[in-house]
């Protein structure tokens, strides 16, 4: 069984805040964007949040003709962005 995420500052297990969120993963160039499903967890003490539990593959990639429509639809329910460029 997998362990729950642990808050480093509070040293306690995090709790699920929202399942099945959408995350846009950006790899430098916009044509490399992908949308993933994941879960949002939070610390019950300090409210720190973390996104974990990504699916095995993205829902859709920017090269798909319907990408912008799917991205817009996801944005109405909350969309998180993960910029991989460092």
N, C-alpha and C positions, 0 to 999 in steps of 0.2 A: 504494500500500500504506500502511496506517495504521501510525503509529509506536507503539511500546510506551510506557506511562507511564514517566516519568522521576522518580526520587527527587531532590527539590531539595537535600536535605542532603548526600546521598552522590554526587550527580551521576552516577548510573548508571541503566541501564534496569531496570525492575522485571520480575519473572517471574510467570507465572500461578501462583496458589496454589490456586484452585478455580474451575472453570467451572460455569455454570448454577446460581448461588445464587439465593435468593429475597430480595427487598427490599420491605419495606412502606413505601410513600411516604405520609406523613401531611400533609395540607394544612390544618392547624388543627383542623378538626372531624372526628370519627371517621367520619362518613358520606362523607367525601371520601377515605378510604383506598383505596389500590390496591396490588396485589402485582405486582412486576415480576421478570423474569429478568435477571441481570447476571453479571459475572465479578469475582472477587476476585484482585487482584494484590498482590505484596509486594516490598519491597526485599531483595535477597539480603545486603546488608550490615547495615542497621539494623533490618530486619524491619517497617518502616512499611508499612501496608496502605492500599489504595485500591480502591473499587468503581467499575468502568467497564463499558462495553459493554452498556448497557441495550438491551433489545429495542425494536421500533418502537411497541409498545403494551403495556399491562398485561395480565397473565394474567387478572385478575379485579378487579372493583371492589366496594366495600363495599355497593353497592346490589343486588348479585346475591344471590339467596336462599341460595346455597351458600357465600357468602363465609367465614363463620366456620369451616365444616368444612374448606375449602381452607387457610385460615390456620393452623388447628390441625395439619393434615397437614404443612404446610411447616415449622412450628416444630419438629417432631421431627428435621428434617435441618439445622437451623440457619437462623435467620431474622434478618435485619438490619433495622433501622428507620431511616428517613431522615425526620426531622421538618423539614418545610419552613416551619414557622412561625418567624418571626424577629422 
